[in-house]
Amino acid sequence: MLEQLIQQWDDILLHLKEEHELLDVSYRTWLLPLKVYSVEGSVVTILAPDANMITYIRRKYGLILQVTIEEMTGFECTVDF
């Protein structure tokens, strides 16, 4: 599953941007820097470049990121940062 997520990551983020009508600046600032780190069981761990970003990203984008991953991969998961 990790390889599939890594391969689809750019498409997942772009789909999230389009589906939720995010501004380009929000997309570039908050989502593009995120990278898939690992998949353990049903937990997808995502890395952010700055620990201070994590609280905001988790609150603002955590759920919609999880839903978008599930929609595009069929993999039911929880997202952790």
Protein Blocks (a to p, Z undefined) as FASTA:
>chain_A
ZZmmmmmmmmmmmmmmmmnopafklmmmmmmmpccfbdehjaccdddfbfklmmmmmmmm
mmmmmmmmmmmnopacdddZZ
